[in-house]
Amino acid sequence: MRGFKGSVRPEQRDFTIAMNSLRVRVEQSFGLVVRNWAFVDCENNLKIWMSPIGKLYVVAAIMTNVKTSLVAEEHDGYGNSISARFALSPPTLHDYLHG
């Protein structure tokens, strides 16, 4: 989704700023998964129609969440830079796996 362009009303400008900020956070989340689990890097490793890309990515995302919970419990309470940016602690590993 693209923001409003050209001459815009103040509420349209605010909407565009808010959406751009969220887009960056979503992109950081995708990047976190790829940094943790290089096998899901489609540009370098996976081939469309030759790999179960969707299933592998879901597994990598779940494992990223597990890792984030473990790091948060052991260290800083946040687990990764995205959690820290929003000042939100991830759930405990038990809560994540059983919740």
C-alpha positions in Angstrom: 0.0 0.0 0.0 1.3 3.4 -0.9 0.8 6.6 1.0 -1.0 9.7 -0.2 1.1 11.7 -2.7 1.0 15.3 -3.8 -1.0 17.9 -2.1 -2.6 16.1 0.9 -4.7 17.0 3.9 -3.1 16.8 7.3 -4.9 13.6 8.2 -3.7 12.0 5.0 -0.2 13.0 5.8 -0.5 11.6 9.3 -1.9 8.3 7.8 1.0 8.0 5.4 3.6 8.6 8.2 1.9 6.0 10.4 1.7 3.4 7.6 5.3 4.0 6.6 6.4 3.3 10.2 4.4 0.1 10.4 5.8 -1.0 7.0 9.3 -0.6 8.3 8.5 -2.8 11.4 7.0 -5.5 9.3 10.0 -5.5 7.0 12.2 -5.8 10.1 10.3 -8.8 11.3 10.8 -10.5 7.9 14.5 -9.6 8.1 14.8 -11.1 11.6 13.4 -14.4 10.4 15.8 -14.5 7.5 18.8 -13.5 9.7 18.1 -16.2 12.2 17.3 -18.9 9.6 19.2 -18.4 6.4 17.6 -21.4 4.7 14.4 -19.3 4.2 16.2 -16.6 2.2 14.4 -17.0 -1.1 16.9 -14.8 -3.0 19.7 -17.2 -2.4 18.5 -20.6 -1.3 14.9 -21.5 -2.2 13.4 -21.9 -5.6 9.7 -21.3 -6.2 7.9 -24.5 -7.3 10.9 -26.6 -6.1 10.8 -26.0 -2.4 7.9 -25.9 0.2 8.7 -22.2 0.8 5.5 -21.4 2.8 5.9 -24.3 5.2 9.6 -23.6 5.7 8.9 -19.9 6.4 6.2 -20.8 9.0 8.6 -23.1 10.8 11.3 -20.4 10.7 8.9 -17.8 12.1 7.8 -20.1 14.9 11.5 -20.9 15.7 12.2 -17.1 15.7 9.5 -16.6 18.3 10.8 -19.5 20.4 14.3 -18.0 20.2 13.0 -14.5 21.1 11.2 -16.0 24.2 14.3 -17.8 25.3 16.6 -14.8 24.9 14.1 -12.6 26.7 14.0 -15.0 29.7 17.8 -15.2 29.8 18.8 -11.6 29.2 17.1 -8.4 28.6 13.4 -9.1 28.9 12.7 -8.2 25.3 14.4 -10.8 23.2 15.0 -8.8 20.0 15.2 -5.3 18.8 11.6 -5.2 17.6 10.3 -6.2 21.0 12.6 -3.6 22.5 11.4 -0.9 20.1 7.8 -1.4 21.1 8.8 -1.9 24.8 6.8 -5.2 24.8 8.2 -8.3 26.4 7.4 -11.5 24.4 5.4 -14.3 26.2 7.3 -16.9 28.1 8.2 -20.0 26.1 5.6 -22.0 28.0 2.8 -19.4 27.3 3.8 -19.2 23.6 3.8 -23.0 23.1 0.7 -23.7 25.2 -1.3 -20.5 24.9 
